[in-house]
Amino acid sequence: QTAEKIALDHKTGRALKAATTQRTTFARFSAAFLRLNRAQGLSEVGAAVQEAVHALLTVPEDQDEPKAKGQTEEEPELMVMTLRDETGHRIVYPHGRDAHQFLGQLVGPETLVSKALMHDQTLPLSGQYRGHGTVFFDDEKLPWVKSLLVIPLTFNVEDTTGEDLGDSVGEMGHRANGAGQGSSDALTRKHKKIKMGCLVVAASNQDAFRTSRVILDLIAAQVAIKLELAHSHEKIQEMAKTDALTGLANKRTFQLAFDNMLNRSQRRRRANHPLDPVALILPDIDFFKTLNDTYGHPFGDEVLKGVSAVLGDTVRSGDLVAARIGGEEFALLLEDCDEELAMKTAERVRAEVEALTFLHPDKGTVS
């Protein structure tokens, strides 16, 4: 009886420890998902996902069991998020071991990440990586990776286009038993797959994700929807700052930049520091109304885009602003630019605009 009691006590103790571990994991997941729900930008989403994956992979199921070699109570060794949009398939959030090599990189076309997203299939199927096949791009360096999961970030939306769905995942809303054939169209809804990118986790120990794949899939499903919302949020933020036709800064953004430059100059003056000159160039397109009347407004829009491209190429990131502030009126705001440099910049812009040519579909070349 004593032996049975000891065995029962031991079993009860292990069960209590497992329950405590589960509660701890649940609490950490809850906090991570709350942060994920509140995230707005891509970086905030990435940090929240990192927290959720960390909560999953650093809490052992049984704390009495020794950890595998390489498994610690630190953050997972590598987590990478990718995002596919109109600019390509790119890495947007690398974190962990060797993450520096992924910054600003595009995902290659014949890689595990591209194939996983293309086929909507987590790869490798075994969760093991033996160095066969490129994960992200050529010349990557991942010799330490033994466990790997590339999980597609996808979700379904109802298709309202009536067109061929391509990536559709089928039809939802099956007919009830005994329903007539005539009611099938009303009960059928077509959905299409939105493919956002991939969530990639990697570790140096074997079978690192054997018991966590289901929850990682759950994380990925939530992340896919949140990434779409965050990406849309950033697009809206960008649209609020730019002119829709030309892509230059809009009048409001120009005014804010102008105020900021003047404020910096005034602070330097109050501190008796050398002043940084600020130059303002206000170009406009001569006879633009006549051009619109002669060639039509769609052609006038093309001219505006061409002139805007010249102005945009003139600015240096951070200290200059090119803006459209009216119909055919523009502004170049140049910080730390004296009068001589401003005159040279204005003349260069004028000459480049003068050299522009546009092809009208009916009236030929216009300059």
Disulfide bonds with the S-S distance in Angstrom:
none
